[in-house]
Amino acid sequence: MNLNIPEVTAIAVIGLLGIGLYGLLALRNLIKVIVALQVLGKCVILALILAGRIQNTIEIGQSMALTVIVADTVVAVIGLSLAVQVRRHCGTLDIQALTSLRR
Protein backbone atom coordinates (compact mmCIF):
# COMPACT_ATOMS: atom_id res chain seq x y z
CA MET A 1 0.00 0.00 0.00
CA ASN A 2 1.60 3.22 -1.20
CA LEU A 3 0.45 6.46 0.36
CA ASN A 4 1.31 9.82 -1.10
CA ILE A 5 2.04 12.95 0.92
CA PRO A 6 -1.52 14.43 0.94
CA GLU A 7 -2.98 11.15 2.19
CA VAL A 8 -0.40 10.88 4.98
CA THR A 9 -1.05 14.51 5.92
CA ALA A 10 -4.81 13.90 6.02
CA ILE A 11 -4.26 10.91 8.33
CA ALA A 12 -2.03 13.08 10.55
CA VAL A 13 -4.70 15.81 10.67
CA ILE A 14 -7.36 13.31 11.73
CA GLY A 15 -5.04 11.79 14.34
CA LEU A 16 -4.08 15.17 15.81
CA LEU A 17 -7.73 16.22 15.84
CA GLY A 18 -8.66 13.11 17.81
CA ILE A 19 -5.81 13.55 20.29
CA GLY A 20 -6.61 17.23 20.80
CA LEU A 21 -10.33 16.69 21.30
CA TYR A 22 -9.67 13.85 23.72
CA GLY A 23 -7.31 16.09 25.67
CA LEU A 24 -9.89 18.87 25.88
CA LEU A 25 -12.73 16.61 26.94
CA ALA A 26 -11.01 14.14 29.26
CA LEU A 27 -8.26 16.03 31.04
CA ARG A 28 -8.78 18.20 34.12
CA ASN A 29 -5.30 19.68 34.56
CA LEU A 30 -5.07 23.22 33.17
CA ILE A 31 -1.57 22.75 31.72
CA LYS A 32 -2.66 19.57 29.93
CA VAL A 33 -5.66 21.38 28.48
CA ILE A 34 -3.35 24.08 27.11
CA VAL A 35 -1.16 21.37 25.56
CA ALA A 36 -4.29 19.83 23.99
CA LEU A 37 -5.12 23.26 22.51
CA GLN A 38 -1.60 23.39 21.08
CA VAL A 39 -2.11 19.97 19.47
CA LEU A 40 -5.36 21.24 17.92
CA GLY A 41 -3.48 24.28 16.64
CA LYS A 42 -0.94 22.03 14.92
CA CYS A 43 -3.84 20.11 13.39
CA VAL A 44 -5.24 23.33 11.94
CA ILE A 45 -1.84 24.31 10.54
CA LEU A 46 -1.45 20.97 8.78
CA ALA A 47 -5.03 21.16 7.47
CA LEU A 48 -4.47 24.65 6.03
CA ILE A 49 -1.28 23.61 4.28
CA LEU A 50 -2.98 20.48 2.95
CA ALA A 51 -5.92 22.52 1.66
CA GLY A 52 -3.52 24.93 -0.04
CA ARG A 53 -1.69 22.06 -1.69
CA ILE A 54 -4.90 20.42 -2.91
CA GLN A 55 -6.18 23.72 -4.37
CA ASN A 56 -2.74 24.51 -5.90
CA THR A 57 -2.52 27.71 -3.83
CA ILE A 58 0.20 26.66 -1.41
CA GLU A 59 1.18 30.29 -0.73
CA ILE A 60 -2.24 31.14 0.68
CA GLY A 61 -2.24 28.00 2.83
CA GLN A 62 1.21 28.82 4.18
CA SER A 63 0.31 32.43 4.96
CA MET A 64 -2.85 31.35 6.77
CA ALA A 65 -0.81 28.74 8.67
CA LEU A 66 1.61 31.47 9.75
CA THR A 67 -1.34 33.49 11.07
CA VAL A 68 -2.54 30.45 13.03
CA ILE A 69 0.96 29.99 14.49
CA VAL A 70 0.93 33.57 15.79
CA ALA A 71 -2.57 33.26 17.25
CA ASP A 72 -1.74 29.85 18.74
CA THR A 73 1.32 31.28 20.45
CA VAL A 74 -0.69 34.13 21.94
CA VAL A 75 -3.29 31.67 23.25
CA ALA A 76 -0.55 29.54 24.82
CA VAL A 77 1.11 32.51 26.52
CA ILE A 78 -2.15 33.86 27.93
CA GLY A 79 -3.29 30.38 28.99
CA LEU A 80 -0.04 29.63 30.78
CA SER A 81 -0.06 32.99 32.54
CA LEU A 82 -3.62 32.29 33.69
CA ALA A 83 -2.49 28.86 34.88
CA VAL A 84 0.24 30.46 36.98
CA GLN A 85 -2.27 32.85 38.55
CA VAL A 86 -4.78 30.05 39.22
CA ARG A 87 -2.02 28.01 40.87
CA ARG A 88 -1.09 30.98 43.08
CA HIS A 89 -4.70 31.74 44.03
CA CYS A 90 -6.19 28.25 44.38
CA GLY A 91 -3.10 26.14 45.04
CA THR A 92 -4.04 23.65 42.33
CA LEU A 93 -4.30 23.40 38.56
CA ASP A 94 -7.48 21.32 38.61
CA ILE A 95 -10.17 22.86 36.44
CA GLN A 96 -12.87 21.90 38.95
CA ALA A 97 -11.17 24.17 41.49
CA LEU A 98 -12.01 27.14 39.29
CA THR A 99 -15.65 26.88 40.32
CA SER A 100 -14.63 28.28 43.69
CA LEU A 101 -13.79 31.57 41.98
CA ARG A 102 -17.48 32.37 41.41
CA ARG A 103 -19.05 35.05 43.55
C-alpha positions as protocol buffer text, in pm:
chain_id: "A"
residue {
  index: 1
  type: MET
  ca { x: 0 y: 0 z: 0 }
}
residue {
  index: 2
  type: ASN
  ca { x: 160 y: 322 z: -120 }
}
residue {
  index: 3
  type: LEU
  ca { x: 45 y: 646 z: 36 }
}
residue {
  index: 4
  type: ASN
  ca { x: 131 y: 982 z: -110 }
}
residue {
  index: 5
  type: ILE
  ca { x: 204 y: 1295 z: 92 }
}
residue {
  index: 6
  type: PRO
  ca { x: -152 y: 1443 z: 94 }
}
residue {
  index: 7
  type: GLU
  ca { x: -298 y: 1115 z: 219 }
}
residue {
  index: 8
  type: VAL
  ca { x: -40 y: 1088 z: 498 }
}
residue {
  index: 9
  type: THR
  ca { x: -105 y: 1451 z: 592 }
}
residue {
  index: 10
  type: ALA
  ca { x: -481 y: 1390 z: 602 }
}
residue {
  index: 11
  type: ILE
  ca { x: -426 y: 1091 z: 833 }
}
residue {
  index: 12
  type: ALA
  ca { x: -203 y: 1308 z: 1055 }
}
residue {
  index: 13
  type: VAL
  ca { x: -470 y: 1581 z: 1067 }
}
residue {
  index: 14
  type: ILE
  ca { x: -736 y: 1331 z: 1173 }
}
residue {
  index: 15
  type: GLY
  ca { x: -504 y: 1179 z: 1434 }
}
residue {
  index: 16
  type: LEU
  ca { x: -408 y: 1517 z: 1581 }
}
residue {
  index: 17
  type: LEU
  ca { x: -773 y: 1622 z: 1584 }
}
residue {
  index: 18
  type: GLY
  ca { x: -866 y: 1311 z: 1781 }
}
residue {
  index: 19
  type: ILE
  ca { x: -581 y: 1355 z: 2029 }
}
residue {
  index: 20
  type: GLY
  ca { x: -661 y: 1723 z: 2080 }
}
residue {
  index: 21
  type: LEU
  ca { x: -1033 y: 1669 z: 2130 }
}
residue {
  index: 22
  type: TYR
  ca { x: -967 y: 1385 z: 2372 }
}
residue {
  index: 23
  type: GLY
  ca { x: -731 y: 1609 z: 2567 }
}
residue {
  index: 24
  type: LEU
  ca { x: -989 y: 1887 z: 2588 }
}
residue {
  index: 25
  type: LEU
  ca { x: -1273 y: 1661 z: 2694 }
}
residue {
  index: 26
  type: ALA
  ca { x: -1101 y: 1414 z: 2926 }
}
residue {
  index: 27
  type: LEU
  ca { x: -826 y: 1603 z: 3104 }
}
residue {
  index: 28
  type: ARG
  ca { x: -878 y: 1820 z: 3412 }
}
residue {
  index: 29
  type: ASN
  ca { x: -530 y: 1968 z: 3456 }
}
residue {
  index: 30
  type: LEU
  ca { x: -507 y: 2322 z: 3317 }
}
residue {
  index: 31
  type: ILE
  ca { x: -157 y: 2275 z: 3172 }
}
residue {
  index: 32
  type: LYS
  ca { x: -266 y: 1957 z: 2993 }
}
residue {
  index: 33
  type: VAL
  ca { x: -566 y: 2138 z: 2848 }
}
residue {
  index: 34
  type: ILE
  ca { x: -335 y: 2408 z: 2711 }
}
residue {
  index: 35
  type: VAL
  ca { x: -116 y: 2137 z: 2556 }
}
residue {
  index: 36
  type: ALA
  ca { x: -429 y: 1983 z: 2399 }
}
residue {
  index: 37
  type: LEU
  ca { x: -512 y: 2326 z: 2251 }
}
residue {
  index: 38
  type: GLN
  ca { x: -160 y: 2339 z: 2108 }
}
residue {
  index: 39
  type: VAL
  ca { x: -211 y: 1997 z: 1947 }
}
residue {
  index: 40
  type: LEU
  ca { x: -536 y: 2124 z: 1792 }
}
residue {
  index: 41
  type: GLY
  ca { x: -348 y: 2428 z: 1664 }
}
residue {
  index: 42
  type: LYS
  ca { x: -94 y: 2203 z: 1492 }
}
residue {
  index: 43
  type: CYS
  ca { x: -384 y: 2011 z: 1339 }
}
residue {
  index: 44
  type: VAL
  ca { x: -524 y: 2333 z: 1194 }
}
residue {
  index: 45
  type: ILE
  ca { x: -184 y: 2431 z: 1054 }
}
residue {
  index: 46
  type: LEU
  ca { x: -145 y: 2097 z: 878 }
}
residue {
  index: 47
  type: ALA
  ca { x: -503 y: 2116 z: 747 }
}
residue {
  index: 48
  type: LEU
  ca { x: -447 y: 2465 z: 603 }
}
residue {
  index: 49
  type: ILE
  ca { x: -128 y: 2361 z: 428 }
}
residue {
  index: 50
  type: LEU
  ca { x: -298 y: 2048 z: 295 }
}
residue {
  index: 51
  type: ALA
  ca { x: -592 y: 2252 z: 166 }
}
residue {
  index: 52
  type: GLY
  ca { x: -352 y: 2493 z: -4 }
}
residue {
  index: 53
  type: ARG
  ca { x: -169 y: 2206 z: -169 }
}
residue {
  index: 54
  type: ILE
  ca { x: -490 y: 2042 z: -291 }
}
residue {
  index: 55
  type: GLN
  ca { x: -618 y: 2372 z: -437 }
}
residue {
  index: 56
  type: ASN
  ca { x: -274 y: 2451 z: -590 }
}
residue {
  index: 57
  type: THR
  ca { x: -252 y: 2771 z: -383 }
}
residue {
  index: 58
  type: ILE
  ca { x: 20 y: 2666 z: -141 }
}
residue {
  index: 59
  type: GLU
  ca { x: 118 y: 3029 z: -73 }
}
residue {
  index: 60
  type: ILE
  ca { x: -224 y: 3114 z: 68 }
}
residue {
  index: 61
  type: GLY
  ca { x: -224 y: 2800 z: 283 }
}
residue {
  index: 62
  type: GLN
  ca { x: 121 y: 2882 z: 418 }
}
residue {
  index: 63
  type: SER
  ca { x: 31 y: 3243 z: 496 }
}
residue {
  index: 64
  type: MET
  ca { x: -285 y: 3135 z: 677 }
}
residue {
  index: 65
  type: ALA
  ca { x: -81 y: 2874 z: 867 }
}
residue {
  index: 66
  type: LEU
  ca { x: 161 y: 3147 z: 975 }
}
residue {
  index: 67
  type: THR
  ca { x: -134 y: 3349 z: 1107 }
}
residue {
  index: 68
  type: VAL
  ca { x: -254 y: 3045 z: 1303 }
}
residue {
  index: 69
  type: ILE
  ca { x: 96 y: 2999 z: 1449 }
}
residue {
  index: 70
  type: VAL
  ca { x: 93 y: 3357 z: 1579 }
}
residue {
  index: 71
  type: ALA
  ca { x: -257 y: 3326 z: 1725 }
}
residue {
  index: 72
  type: ASP
  ca { x: -174 y: 2985 z: 1874 }
}
residue {
  index: 73
  type: THR
  ca { x: 132 y: 3128 z: 2045 }
}
residue {
  index: 74
  type: VAL
  ca { x: -69 y: 3413 z: 2194 }
}
residue {
  index: 75
  type: VAL
  ca { x: -329 y: 3167 z: 2325 }
}
residue {
  index: 76
  type: ALA
  ca { x: -55 y: 2954 z: 2482 }
}
residue {
  index: 77
  type: VAL
  ca { x: 111 y: 3251 z: 2652 }
}
residue {
  index: 78
  type: ILE
  ca { x: -215 y: 3386 z: 2793 }
}
residue {
  index: 79
  type: GLY
  ca { x: -329 y: 3038 z: 2899 }
}
residue {
  index: 80
  type: LEU
  ca { x: -4 y: 2963 z: 3078 }
}
residue {
  index: 81
  type: SER
  ca { x: -6 y: 3299 z: 3254 }
}
residue {
  index: 82
  type: LEU
  ca { x: -362 y: 3229 z: 3369 }
}
residue {
  index: 83
  type: ALA
  ca { x: -249 y: 2886 z: 3488 }
}
residue {
  index: 84
  type: VAL
  ca { x: 24 y: 3046 z: 3698 }
}
residue {
  index: 85
  type: GLN
  ca { x: -227 y: 3285 z: 3855 }
}
residue {
  index: 86
  type: VAL
  ca { x: -478 y: 3005 z: 3922 }
}
residue {
  index: 87
  type: ARG
  ca { x: -202 y: 2801 z: 4087 }
}
residue {
  index: 88
  type: ARG
  ca { x: -109 y: 3098 z: 4308 }
}
residue {
  index: 89
  type: HIS
  ca { x: -470 y: 3174 z: 4403 }
}
residue {
  index: 90
  type: CYS
  ca { x: -619 y: 2825 z: 4438 }
}
residue {
  index: 91
  type: GLY
  ca { x: -310 y: 2614 z: 4504 }
}
residue {
  index: 92
  type: THR
  ca { x: -404 y: 2365 z: 4233 }
}
residue {
  index: 93
  type: LEU
  ca { x: -430 y: 2340 z: 3856 }
}
residue {
  index: 94
  type: ASP
  ca { x: -748 y: 2132 z: 3861 }
}
residue {
  index: 95
  type: ILE
  ca { x: -1017 y: 2286 z: 3644 }
}
residue {
  index: 96
  type: GLN
  ca { x: -1287 y: 2190 z: 3895 }
}
residue {
  index: 97
  type: ALA
  ca { x: -1117 y: 2417 z: 4149 }
}
residue {
  index: 98
  type: LEU
  ca { x: -1201 y: 2714 z: 3929 }
}
residue {
  index: 99
  type: THR
  ca { x: -1565 y: 2688 z: 4032 }
}
residue {
  index: 100
  type: SER
  ca { x: -1463 y: 2828 z: 4369 }
}
residue {
  index: 101
  type: LEU
  ca { x: -1379 y: 3157 z: 4198 }
}
residue {
  index: 102
  type: ARG
  ca { x: -1748 y: 3237 z: 4141 }
}
residue {
  index: 103
  type: ARG
  ca { x: -1905 y: 3505 z: 4355 }
}
